[in-house]
Amino acid sequence: MHLRAPSVDQGVHAFAWTLVFFLYMWLGAVLVGAPSGASFVVSLIAAGGIFLLVRTRGGDYPGPR
């Protein structure tokens, strides 16, 4: 029996990457001493860009045969 991972929608992958990178950027900025409000807003804007990038360009589409 061959077990395969379940098919996951590209939007779910995009949201997961967005959440991981948002937390990484925001907590990293707070840890180095940046103001928490400004770092939250900048990280949120960057996370939105990451979401759009992964959502539109992140698919692994098979090429023509």
C-alpha positions as semicolon CSV with decimal commas, in nm:
position;residue;x (nm);y (nm);z (nm)
1;M;0,000;0,000;0,000
2;H;0,140;0,338;-0,104
3;L;0,055;0,624;0,129
4;R;0,044;0,972;-0,016
5;A;-0,003;1,308;0,147
6;P;-0,352;1,453;0,104
7;S;-0,409;1,718;-0,158
8;V;-0,402;2,063;-0,001
9;D;-0,533;2,374;-0,173
10;Q;-0,282;2,637;-0,279
11;G;-0,458;2,899;-0,066
12;V;-0,395;2,690;0,247
13;H;-0,025;2,671;0,162
14;A;-0,016;3,045;0,100
15;F;-0,181;3,117;0,435
16;A;0,056;2,885;0,620
17;W;0,366;3,049;0,466
18;T;0,218;3,392;0,538
19;L;0,157;3,310;0,903
20;V;0,506;3,165;0,953
21;F;0,685;3,458;0,788
22;F;0,464;3,716;0,963
23;L;0,547;3,575;1,305
24;Y;0,916;3,547;1,212
25;M;0,934;3,909;1,093
26;W;0,723;4,057;1,373
27;L;0,886;3,874;1,663
28;G;1,231;3,928;1,514
29;A;1,172;4,301;1,487
30;V;1,040;4,320;1,843
31;L;1,337;4,120;1,976
32;V;1,590;4,358;1,820
33;G;1,417;4,657;1,978
34;A;1,192;4,798;1,706
35;P;0,866;4,956;1,824
36;S;0,604;4,682;1,840
37;G;0,328;4,882;1,667
38;A;0,540;4,979;1,369
39;S;0,690;4,632;1,336
40;F;0,340;4,481;1,346
41;V;0,218;4,705;1,063
42;V;0,528;4,653;0,847
43;S;0,517;4,276;0,905
44;L;0,146;4,267;0,823
45;I;0,201;4,449;0,493
46;A;0,494;4,223;0,404
47;A;0,288;3,917;0,498
48;G;0,012;4,032;0,263
49;G;0,267;4,054;-0,017
50;I;0,398;3,708;0,067
51;F;0,042;3,572;0,060
52;L;-0,021;3,719;-0,285
53;L;0,314;3,595;-0,416
54;V;0,268;3,239;-0,292
55;R;-0,099;3,233;-0,395
56;T;-0,031;3,344;-0,751
57;R;0,313;3,197;-0,823
58;G;0,357;2,918;-0,569
59;G;0,192;2,632;-0,755
60;D;0,378;2,332;-0,882
61;Y;0,206;2,290;-1,214
62;P;0,319;2,006;-1,438
63;G;0,447;2,110;-1,777
64;P;0,314;1,987;-2,111
65;R;0,395;1,629;-2,202
